[in-house]
């Protein structure tokens, strides 16, 4: 991760802007924590020179200790490509009298646009527009969850060029490795992203997938709650699959296979078939390892029995229009049965306020910033439109109105 360390950080007078060959960088405000005075966030806006590309907003994290100050990307507002963040740090580095250490000034040119087949979760919120931007006309769609080395995903994309293949992988080095292979193979019918499949399915329209592949997931025998297969996962899978759409689990774990089979029998929206040591057209890296060890491989095949009604993701994430945040501030954490809410910090600039808040599902929470400038709103974009996030937002509004928000007069 790009960073710089200095004995004493020097900042230009804010707001400050600099136009580079890549675009315009604007350093807007410095927000400092009310509870941790040595921690600050510097708000940065990047407007690319190419008008067809999107503007980027993010924070740089500034943390002081007795020896030095470190400046790096704030992980909760991280953007892609990382070169934009690196360039903003390079600009700040020119204002320092001396740098202790850094990993800046590489010879690589800043690419302001990521590879087009690497997607962000927000790209899937307007699914129709996403499909319109593909070269394929009315494609069938296959989804692979946890594609690992990418053997199965890439094989399918090459063998079925008229099908759109979407791959999910939370291990980012694997995603980058497969991205290089997609680029080298010049594949136009594949999209990949690093994201949790359980939330991803919740955001898809109904009846859009023909196949879902889950091959050799981590068994999590000691932590079964972390398994991808669960009752909610099967419910969402049956919704996003077309009638007779196919969900395939392939595993070397008999315990996982039996667990998933029991869940499938309990779900009326699937019919199922199962087998042992069936042959597949392509053998994954993990399967080759298990076969070499003479382990059994189990297949569970689930078929959606019917089409599902469409869902609405039109959740409201607004705050009261005429309001402002009051201080002092103390962190608050609330635990509900299905979700949590944590008001972590309040950061102040000379003219505005910034809440740091985390919330949502216990296994895959979101961390967001709430900015008070001309009005109260989420920084950059709203939370993902899931039911749990909306419940957490409603609780957040109640908490803010009770403890921290005061109505302003007309």
ZAMARGU-4260 file (C-alpha; in steps of 0.2 Angstrom, whole numbers, plus 5000, padded with zeros to 4 digits):
<rodrens>
0) 5000/5000/5000 | 5007/5017/4995 | 5013/5028/5010 | 5025/5041/5016 | 5033/5044/5033
5) 5040/5061/5039 | 5045/5068/5056 | 5033/5083/5054 | 5020/5083/5041 | 5018/5099/5030
10) 5002/5102/5021 | 4998/5116/5008 | 4985/5129/5013 | 4968/5120/5011 | 4958/5119/4999
15) 4972/5116/4987 | 4972/5110/4969 | 4985/5104/4956 | 4982/5099/4938 | 4993/5085/4932
20) 4994/5076/4915 | 4982/5063/4922 | 4969/5076/4929 | 4966/5088/4943 | 4969/5083/4961
25) 4960/5094/4975 | 4964/5092/4993 | 4949/5099/5001 | 4948/5097/5020 | 4957/5090/5035
30) 4945/5081/5048 | 4953/5077/5065 | 4946/5064/5077 | 4938/5072/5093 | 4943/5056/5103
35) 4960/5053/5094 | 4968/5070/5091 | 4983/5061/5082 | 4972/5054/5069 | 4965/5064/5054
40) 4958/5061/5037 | 4962/5072/5022 | 4948/5073/5009 | 4954/5072/4991 | 4944/5074/4975
45) 4952/5068/4958 | 4944/5073/4941 | 4952/5063/4927 | 4958/5072/4911 | 4948/5060/4901
50) 4930/5066/4903 | 4923/5049/4900 | 4930/5042/4916 | 4922/5045/4933 | 4928/5057/4946
55) 4935/5049/4962 | 4933/5054/4980 | 4943/5047/4995 | 4952/5050/5011 | 4971/5050/5015
60) 4974/5043/5033 | 4986/5054/5043 | 4992/5046/5060 | 5005/5054/5071 | 5015/5046/5085
65) 5030/5052/5095 | 5042/5048/5082 | 5034/5052/5065 | 5019/5054/5055 | 5013/5042/5042
70) 5001/5046/5028 | 4993/5032/5018 | 4976/5027/5010 | 4961/5026/5021 | 4956/5008/5018
75) 4937/5012/5021 | 4937/5024/5006 | 4950/5015/4995 | 4947/5017/4976 | 4954/5009/4961
80) 4966/5011/4952 | 4978/5012/4967 | 4989/5023/4956 | 4977/5038/4959 | 4980/5037/4978
85) 4999/5035/4975 | 4999/5051/4964 | 4990/5061/4978 | 5004/5055/4990 | 5017/5060/4978
90) 5010/5078/4977 | 5010/5079/4996 | 5028/5072/4997 | 5034/5087/4987 | 5029/5098/5002
95) 5039/5089/5015 | 5056/5095/5020 | 5062/5077/5022 | 5054/5060/5021 | 5059/5046/5032
100) 5053/5032/5021 | 5041/5030/5007 | 5036/5018/4992 | 5032/5032/4979 | 5040/5038/4963
105) 5039/5022/4953 | 5043/5023/4935 | 5026/5016/4931 | 5014/5028/4922 | 4998/5031/4932
110) 4983/5022/4923 | 4967/5031/4928 | 4956/5017/4922 | 4956/4999/4928 | 4954/4984/4917
115) 4936/4984/4910 | 4932/4967/4916 | 4937/4970/4934 | 4921/4976/4942 | 4916/4984/4958
120) 4900/4979/4967 | 4892/4996/4963 | 4893/4991/4945 | 4880/4978/4948 | 4867/4989/4955
125) 4861/4994/4938 | 4861/4977/4930 | 4853/4981/4914 | 4866/4995/4910 | 4880/4983/4914
130) 4873/4970/4902 | 4870/4984/4889 | 4889/4988/4889 | 4894/4970/4885 | 4896/4965/4867
135) 4885/4950/4869 | 4866/4951/4865 | 4854/4944/4878 | 4867/4933/4885 | 4864/4918/4896
140) 4874/4921/4912 | 4885/4909/4923 | 4892/4913/4940 | 4907/4905/4948 | 4909/4908/4967
145) 4927/4907/4973 | 4936/4904/4956 | 4953/4902/4964 | 4966/4899/4950 | 4953/4902/4937
150) 4955/4886/4927 | 4936/4882/4927 | 4931/4900/4924 | 4943/4903/4910 | 4939/4886/4902
155) 4920/4890/4902 | 4923/4907/4895 | 4933/4900/4881 | 4922/4885/4877 | 4905/4896/4878
160) 4909/4913/4870 | 4891/4918/4869 | 4888/4916/4888 | 4893/4930/4900 | 4904/4922/4914
165) 4904/4932/4931 | 4918/4926/4943 | 4918/4930/4962 | 4934/4928/4972 | 4938/4937/4989
170) 4957/4932/4988 | 4963/4947/4979 | 4980/4939/4973 | 4970/4926/4964 | 4959/4939/4956
175) 4974/4948/4950 | 4982/4932/4943 | 4966/4928/4933 | 4964/4945/4927 | 4981/4944/4919
180) 4976/4928/4910 | 4959/4936/4904 | 4969/4950/4897 | 4982/4939/4888 | 4968/4928/4881
185) 4958/4944/4876 | 4942/4937/4883 | 4927/4948/4881 | 4913/4938/4889 | 4920/4938/4907
190) 4918/4949/4922 | 4927/4947/4939 | 4926/4956/4956 | 4932/4953/4974 | 4916/4952/4984
195) 4906/4941/4996 | 4894/4930/4986 | 4881/4931/4999 | 4878/4950/4997 | 4881/4949/4979
200) 4866/4937/4976 | 4855/4948/4986 | 4859/4963/4974 | 4855/4954/4958 | 4838/4954/4949
205) 4828/4938/4950 | 4829/4925/4936 | 4845/4931/4928 | 4857/4917/4930 | 4857/4900/4921
210) 4871/4892/4931 | 4880/4894/4948 | 4896/4885/4952 | 4903/4883/4969 | 4919/4872/4968
215) 4929/4866/4982 | 4924/4879/4995 | 4933/4880/5012 | 4924/4867/5022 | 4925/4878/5038
220) 4921/4862/5049 | 4925/4871/5065 | 4916/4887/5060 | 4901/4881/5050 | 4892/4898/5051
225) 4906/4904/5039 | 4901/4892/5025 | 4895/4899/5009 | 4881/4886/5009 | 4867/4891/5021
230) 4848/4892/5021 | 4848/4911/5015 | 4861/4907/5002 | 4850/4894/4994 | 4835/4905/4995
235) 4844/4919/4986 | 4851/4906/4973 | 4834/4900/4969 | 4828/4917/4967 | 4842/4923/4955
240) 4842/4907/4944 | 4829/4905/4930 | 4817/4890/4931 | 4828/4874/4929 | 4843/4885/4932
245) 4857/4874/4940 | 4868/4876/4956 | 4882/4865/4957 | 4892/4861/4972 | 4908/4851/4970
250) 4918/4846/4986 | 4930/4834/4993 | 4923/4835/5010 | 4909/4822/5014 | 4904/4832/5030
255) 4901/4848/5019 | 4892/4838/5006 | 4880/4830/5018 | 4877/4847/5026 | 4873/4855/5010
260) 4862/4841/5004 | 4852/4842/5020 | 4849/4861/5017 | 4844/4857/4999 | 4831/4844/5005
265) 4824/4857/5016 | 4822/4870/5002 | 4806/4867/4992 | 4812/4878/4978 | 4825/4865/4972
270) 4825/4848/4966 | 4842/4839/4968 | 4853/4826/4961 | 4870/4820/4968 | 4884/4809/4963
275) 4902/4803/4968 | 4918/4804/4958 | 4909/4811/4942 | 4920/4817/4928 | 4921/4835/4923
280) 4927/4843/4907 | 4941/4853/4917 | 4950/4848/4933 | 4954/4862/4945 | 4970/4864/4954
285) 4962/4858/4970 | 4953/4844/4962 | 4970/4838/4954 | 4977/4838/4971 | 4963/4828/4979
290) 4963/4815/4965 | 4982/4813/4967 | 4978/4809/4985 | 4964/4797/4980 | 4951/4806/4989
295) 4933/4805/4984 | 4924/4820/4975 | 4906/4824/4979 | 4894/4833/4967 | 4877/4841/4973
300) 4867/4847/4958 | 4852/4858/4963 | 4839/4864/4950 | 4827/4879/4953 | 4809/4873/4951
305) 4802/4890/4945 | 4804/4908/4941 | 4804/4920/4956 | 4795/4937/4957 | 4806/4953/4955
310) 4813/4962/4970 | 4815/4980/4974 | 4831/4988/4980 | 4823/5005/4982 | 4828/5008/5000
315) 4829/5026/5007 | 4846/5031/5015 | 4842/5049/5018 | 4844/5059/5033 | 4833/5074/5040
320) 4836/5089/5028 | 4837/5103/5041 | 4849/5096/5054 | 4867/5097/5061 | 4877/5086/5072
325) 4880/5091/5090 | 4895/5087/5101 | 4902/5081/5113 | 4903/5063/5105 | 4905/5046/5113
330) 4906/5030/5103 | 4890/5019/5104 | 4888/5001/5099 | 4871/4992/5097 | 4869/4974/5094
335) 4853/4967/5087 | 4849/4949/5083 | 4853/4950/5064 | 4864/4965/5063 | 4874/4978/5073
340) 4877/4997/5073 | 4893/5005/5079 | 4896/5024/5079 | 4915/5024/5080 | 4921/5041/5079
345) 4917/5060/5075 | 4930/5070/5065 | 4930/5089/5063 | 4936/5101/5050 | 4936/5120/5053
350) 4919/5120/5044 | 4911/5103/5043 | 4909/5086/5053 | 4912/5068/5048 | 4905/5053/5057
355) 4913/5036/5055 | 4901/5022/5057 | 4900/5003/5054 | 4885/4992/5053 | 4876/4978/5044
360) 4878/4959/5045 | 4891/4952/5057 | 4900/4942/5044 | 4902/4956/5031 | 4899/4973/5039
365) 4901/4990/5030 | 4911/5005/5036 | 4904/5022/5030 | 4907/5040/5033 | 4893/5052/5035
370) 4897/5070/5030 | 4889/5086/5036 | 4892/5100/5024 | 4877/5109/5017 | 4866/5094/5023
375) 4869/5077/5031 | 4873/5063/5019 | 4884/5047/5016 | 4901/5052/5009 | 4903/5047/4991
380) 4889/5034/4990 | 4875/5026/5000 | 4877/5009/5008 | 4873/4994/4997 | 4854/4992/4996
385) 4852/4977/5007 | 4838/4974/5019 | 4850/4973/5034 | 4859/4989/5029 | 4842/4998/5028
390) 4837/4992/5045 | 4854/4997/5052 | 4852/5014/5043 | 4834/5017/5051 | 4842/5013/5068
395) 4856/5025/5065 | 4844/5039/5061 | 4835/5036/5077 | 4851/5036/5086 | 4857/5052/5078
400) 4841/5061/5081 | 4841/5056/5099 | 4859/5059/5104 | 4868/5070/5090 | 4856/5079/5079
405) 4848/5095/5082 | 4835/5102/5070 | 4839/5119/5063 | 4827/5133/5060 | 4821/5138/5043
</rodrens>
